[in-house]
C-alpha cells in the first residue's frame, strides 16, 4: 500500500490535462494506493471523481480571507492582479502547511502534484511534479511572434504582452523547481526544454503522455468520402499554436491545386486581434471557424475530417493529436511538437516551420487520399492504444512513484 498526498488540477469536465489527471487519480486508487487530496473546493473539487472510493480522503484548503478579497477586486485592473497574487501565495503556503499537518498524523510515502510544480516540501518524503511541460512556452512564443502580434493587435497590445513575457521569464515569474525531486512531462520535447532552459538534470525528468479515454475517442464509421481533403485545426488561438502557419500553409496548398476544406475550432486566447488571421484568409469559402465545441462532441467532429494538423511550437503533449489518432485519423505536427514521440507511419512530422513545408504535408495527404494510399484507421488506433491507454500510462506512473518513494534521502 502506498500512501499519497496529492494536489493539483483534477476535473472530468475541464481541459485535457485536468481530465487526464481525473483518469489517473481513479486508477491510482485501484492500484493499491491511498490518496489524501488537498485543494480549495471552490477551485478544484476532486470528490465527483474519486469521492466514493474507500481509500480516498479530501481536505478543503480554503484561504478564506484572501480568496474573498480576490473575488471582490478581480475586475479592477491593478488591484485585481495584486489580489490574485496574494490569493495564490497565501493558498500555496496554507496548502503545504495542511499537507504537512496531515503527514505528521498519517505518514505519507510521497507527495504528488498534478498539473503544477510543487510549491513546498512535505517532511522528508519525495515529491513528484507531473507538469504541463517547461514553463514560459507561451511567453517565449510572444517574443518570437512580436511583429505578428503588433500587426494584428496593435503596437500598444504587442508591447504590453512583450513586457509581460519578459516578466514571466524572469526569475520571480518562474515556478520553483527545488521542491520537486522528480518531474513528469508529456514528451521528450519538454524534457529537453527543462534541461536546456532551466538546467534540470535529465535523469530527474521522465516523459509520460497523458492517458486518453479510448472508449470515448474511438473510430467512427462516418468518414468524408468526397475527393476533398477535410483538415481540422483544434485548440486555443494563441501565438504558440501557430494558426498563422496553418493558414499560410493551407493557402499555399490551395494555390497548388489541392482541394482542401479547413475547419478551425477554438476561441481567441489572451491576445485579442488574432481573429484577423481568419478574417484575412484569402479563400474564405474553404474555411469554417467555430469558437467552441463541447468535449463530448469532439469524436464526431474528428470523424467528419480526414486529417488533424497541429503545427504548434514547444508543445508538451497535444491531447487533440492523441485523440485524433485514437479516432483513426492521421495527424500533422509541428517541428517542436512533443507528439512527435508518438507518431505512426501515417503521420507527418514537419521538418521546419515554413508554410511551404506545411503545404507539402497537405499535398501529400491529399495525394494519399486520391490514390488510396491512405492506410487504415486501425493503424493509428493501434498506436494510440499502445501509448495512451490508461493501463499503460498508469502502470508507468506507478513504477515512477515506486522508484521515487524508494529513493529517499
N, C-alpha and C positions, 0 to 999 in steps of 0.2 A: 504493500500500500504506500503510495506517495501522497504526501500532504502538500498541497499547493496553495500559496497566497497569490491571487490573480486580480488584476485590474486592467482597465483599458476600454476599448470600444467594441461592444457586442450588440448586435441587433439583427433580427431576421428581416426587418423592413427597410433598413438603411442601405448604404453603399456596399460595394463588393467586398471591401476589407472587413467591415463590421459583420456582414452576413457570413463570410468565411470563418471569422472568429466564433460566431454562434455555432457553426457546424463543429468546429474543433473543441469548443467548450463541452458540448454534449458528448462528443466522442471520448474526451479525456475522462469524463465521469464513468463511461462504460469500460474504461481500461484501467481499472484498479487505482483510480485517483480520487482523493477527497479534495474538494475545491472550496476555499473561502474567497468569495468575491467581494471586493471593496470598490464602491463608487458612489457618486451622488445620484440618487434615484431619479431626480428630475432631469438629469443629463444622460446617464446610462443606467438602465434597469435591466439586469440580466434574468430576472425571475421568470418572465414569459418564456425564456429559452430553456432554463435549467431548474427552475424553482421546484419542480416535482420530484427531483432526484434525491434519495436519502443522503447522498454524500455531498450535498451542496448546502452552503450557508451563505447568506448575504448580509453585509454590513453597510448601512446607509451612511455615507460620509458627507455631511451637509454643513458647509461653512456658511451658515445661515445669513449672518450679517453682511459679509462681502457679496454673497450671491444676490441678496435683495437689493443691495446698492447698485450692482451692475445692471440689474433688471430696470431700475428706475432711471439710470443715466445712459443706457446703451444707445439711445437715439441722439444724444448730444455729442457732436464730433470729438472734441478733445477729452472732455470729461468721461465720455463713454469708453474711449480707448484706455484711459488710465484706470477706470473702474474694472474693466476687463482684465487688465494686467494684475491688479490687486486680487481679483477673484481667483485667477489661475494660480497665483503664487500661494495664497492662503490655502486654497484647496489642496494643492500638491503637498504642502507641509502637513496639513491635517491628515491627508491620505496616508502618508508614510508613517505618521505617528500612530494612527489607528492600526495599521498592519503590524507595527512593532508591538503594540499592546496585545494584539491577538497572538502574535508569535510567542510572547512570554508565557502565554497560557497553553497554547496548543502545539507549539514546536513544529513549524513548517519545515519541509525539506528544501523548498525552493520558492522563489518569487518570480512570477511570470507577468510581464507587461505586454498586453496585446494591442498592437497598433500604435504604440508610443514608446519613447525612450524612458527608461527608469529615472525617476525623479528623486530617488533616495535609496538608502541601504536598509535592509531588514536584518538586524542582528549580524551574525556571521554567515548566513546562508547565501548560496549563489543566487545571482539574478540574471534572468534571460529576458531580452527585449526582442519581440517579434515586430519589426518596424516596417513602415511603408517606404523602404529604400533610404538612400542617403538624403539628408536634409538639404534644402535650398535649391532643389531642381527647378522649381518654378522661378525662383529669383535669378538663377543663372540664365534661364531662358529669356527672362525680361531684358537682361543686359545684352544678350546676343541679338534680340529682336527689337532693340530700341528704335531704330529708324522706322521699322514697320509700324510699331505702336504709335509713334509720332505722326505718321501719315494717316493712320486710321482713327486715332482717338484725340489727336491734337497735341501740341507741344506741352501744354500745362499738365495734362494727364500723363504723358510719357515721362516727363521729368519727375513727377511725383512718384511714379512707380519705379523709376530708376533709383531714386533716393531710398525708397522703402526696400528695394532689392539689396542695396549695399548694406543697409541696417540689418536685414535678415541674415546676410552672410558674415556680418561682423560677429565677434565672439559673444556679445550679450544676446544676439538673436538666434544662436545655435542651441540645440538641446544639450544637456550634459551627457557625456559619454562614459565618465569614470564610474558611474554607479552600476554599469552593466558588465557582467563577466563574459557574456556571450550575446551575439547579435544574430538574429534570423532575418533574412531579406528574401525577396521574391525571386532573385536571379543573380547570376554572376556579374551582370551589369552593375547592380547596386553594390555588390561585394567589392568590385574594383573601385567604384566611386568612394566608398567609405575608406578604403585603403589609401587611394591616391589623394583625395581632398582633405582627409582628416587624420591620416596616419594610424588608423586602427589596424592592428596585425591581422593578416588574412586568416590565421589559424583560429581567431576568435569569431569568425563570421561563417555562417552556414547558409547557402542558398536553399530555399524551400518555397515552392509555389503555393498559392492559395488552393484549397480544395474547391471543387466545383460540384454543385448539385447535379449529378449526372442523370437523375431521373427527370428533373425539370428541364434541363438542357440536353435534348436528345434529337436525333434526326427525325424530321417530319416528312411525310410523303409529298406534301405540296412543295413544288420547286418551280422556278421560272423555266418554261420550255420554249420561250421565244429565242430568236437569234441574238437579241440584245443582251449585253453583259450588264447585270444588275449589281452595282457596287455599293456597299454600305459603309458609312463612317459613323461611329458611335462613341460619344464621350463629351466631356466638357470642352467648351470652345475657349481655350486659353492659349497663350503663345506656345507653350511647351508641346501641345498636342499637334502642332503644325498643320492646321487646317489650310493655311496658305499653300503649303507644299502639296497637299492633297488636291486642291482645286487647280493649281497651276499645272500639276502633272496630268490631271484629268483633261484640262483644256487642251494640252498638247496632244494627248492621245486622240481626242475628238478631231483635232486638226489633221491627224494622220489617218483619219478614216475609221476609227474604232466606234462602233455603235454601242455606247455605254450610257446607262441611266444611273444617276447618282442619288443617293438618299443620305442626308445628314441628320443625325439625331443628337441633339444636345443643346443646352442653354448657354447663353453668353456668361462667361465666368466673371473674374474680378476686374476685367478691363472693358468698360462699355465702348462700343465703337467697332468691335470685331465683327459684328454682323455685316459691316460693309464688304467684307470678303465675299459673303454670299450674295449680297446685292449687286456686286460688280462682276459676278461670274459671267463670262461672255456668252454662255449658252444656257440661259435661264430655263428653256424648255427641257433641258436634260437634268435639272436639279430640283429636288424636293427637300425642304427643310422642316423638321418637326422638333420643337423645343423640348418636349418631354415625352417619355414613353414609360409606362409602369413596368416594373421589373418582370411581372408575370407575363407581359406581352412580348418580351424580348425574343423568346424562341420562335414565335410566329413571324416576327419581323425578320429574323435571320433566315427562316425558311423561304421568305419571299425574295431572297437575294442569292447571287452566285458566289460572291466573294466579300470578305470584310478587309478593309485597309486601315491600318493604324501606323502612320509614319512618325509618331511622336518620338521626341528625343529624351534621353535619360529616363526611360520608362522602367520602373521597378518590375512590375508584373501587370500587364493589362488583362483584367478579368474578361473583358469583352472578347479579346482574342481567344482565350481559352474556351469561353462559352461558344464562340463560333465554331471552333474545332470540334467541340463536343456535339454540336448540331450537324457536323459533317461538311462544313464549309472550308475551303482553302483560305488562307489569310496572306496579307502583305504587311510586313512590319518594317519599321524604320531601322536605320543603322545602329542606333544606341538603344534599341528596344529590348528589354530583358527577355521578352518572349522568344527571342532567337534561340534560347536554350532548349525550347520545347517544340520545334518545328518538325513537320514531316515532309517528305519529298514533294507533296502537292503545294507547299507554301513557298513564299518568296521573301528572302531577307535582303532588303535594299542595301547596296554596297556603299551608297553615299546619299546625301540629302539634296541631290539635284532633281528638279522637276522632270528632266528628261529621263532619269532613271526610274522614277515612278511611272512615267508614261510607258517606258519599256515593259514594266511589270504588267500594266493594264493591257498592253498589246499582247503580251504572252498569254495572259489569262483569256483574252478574247479568242486568240488563235486556238487555245486548247479546247474551248467550248465549241468553236466552229468545226474543228477537225476530230471531235470526240476523243481527245486525249485528256479528258477532264479528270480521270481517275475515279475512284469510288469514295463515297461519303464514309464508308466503313473504315477507310484508311485513316482519315482524320480522327474519326471517333476512337479508333484503337489507341492512337497517340494520347488522346485526352484521357482515356481510361487508365493508361499506363502512368501518366504523370499527375493527373489532377483528381483521382478518386480519393474520397475521404479516407478510405482504409489506407491507401499508400501514404498520403500526407500525414495522417495521424500516427501511423507507425514510425515514420521518420522523426516526427516531433517527439514522440515518447522516447525514442532512442537518444535524441539530443538532450532531453530533460534528464534522463537517467545518467548519461555521461557527465552532465554538468553537476548534478547532485552528488555524484561520486568523486568529484574533484574539488572538494572544499579546501580552502587554505588551512 
